[in-house]
Amino acid sequence: MLLSLCAPRLILAQGPAVLDAPPAMPLTWFIKQDQHMVVRRGAVVMVMDRDVVLSNGARINHTNGKVELLTGGSMPLQEGEAMSQNGELVGSQRALQLGLTPAVVSGRMAAAVAATPVVAPAVVAAPVAAETPAASSLTFAYQAPAPVNGKLKGVVELGASGFNSFIIRVDKQQNWKLEKSEFGNSLVMENMATDDDVRKGLKSYIAQMLDYGVGGHDIHFVVSSGAAMADVTRRIVQNLKGLGYVVNTVTPEQEGALGLKAALPPSYANKAFVADIGSGNTKISWLQNAMPKALDTYGAKYYQKGIADEAVSRDVADNARQVPATQRQTCFIIGGVPYELAKINRQGKERFTVLGPPAAYAELPNAKTKAGVTIYKALVDATGCQQFVFDWDANFTIGYLLSLPQ
């Protein structure tokens, strides 16, 4: 499990307030001591039993004290060194002066911890909900029902950033499971895809699906709304049709509704919405009177068009505020940028990963990812949603397969 400390205010008992001034708020410190990692806040000390994400997005490994930076580098904490929840590093001598570590650091860990009260790690980790957009829980226990006697279906997507293919097994109740996925890079938006790229890529995807057991009539082709905006898409679609394939082009609204169909669990129909941050556009969707409602706004590649972050944030927020208040408890989020963010938080091979707050990803270097985080922050600020859950399996093309007759 991962602790996410995304704001300096944590739920702990406070000392008496100074007259006419707010009470002092001691920082939480993570300290390498006796080759172990401990957490200290004021007089409270405990042994770290899970990794921690700091407010600057850096991650501390609880087993070895290595700090993994968002820039890709890492550094190990040395004996006696301490790092604050804000990412401030102090050396062992300074830590002693601050009273963060005992004068003798070579003693047994048990003796050091026993000298002060021990509290449950969850108490230190819980952020104040009113003060931070952090997820209300770092785990998401929902289990999607498995298909019974399901049939294999496949889809090839021409997206704004590449060709992708997916194979699912789906039953008559529309319970489904992702069996296989392949991601390519057609460079469509950069106008570098050739007719030969199209033919070779699609033939490869088709051959893999047939070999996997998907019937020829159960292989489908979809052009995303983001790719449809590219100048080269018309030529590529004509090329596909020339090869004898039917190509289905979807509008942003259709894409949002299809993403909703794949990503929104039935038990969340009346309390959640879906956001799909794509390269060409972002779709925000929810169920309204049992019917899909979908809006679209800027995608993560808006920066290539010289559009200001502030203009994007305003438009995203204007659309997001239309989500009914009762359906803002959870957002199921999909798309390329959420995928990059979820990779940082993923603990294993779980299907659902809860994202941290936007501030945790502020230092990611990729321009597209930075733009996507701007969109993500606008979604958080506009809706007040406390739980953004990335679904590793769902996407709008799977929603397209689910919309077909079984």
Secondary structure by P-SEA (a helix, b strand, c coil): cccccccccccccccccccccccbbbbbbbbbcccbbbbbcccccccccbbbbcccccccccccccccccccbbbbbccccccccccccccaaaaaaaccccccccccaaaaaaccccccccccccccccccccccccccccccccccbbbbbbbbbbcccbbbbbbbbbcccccccccbbbbbbcccccccccaaaaaaaaaaaaaaaaaaccccccbbbbbccccccccaaaaaaaaaaaabbbbbbbcaaaaaaaaaacccccccccccbbbbbcccbbbbbbbcccbbbbbbccccccccccccaaaaaaaaaaaaaacccccccccccccaaaaaaaaacccccccbbbbcccccccccccaaaaaaaaaaaaaaaaccccbbbbbccccaaaaaaaaccc
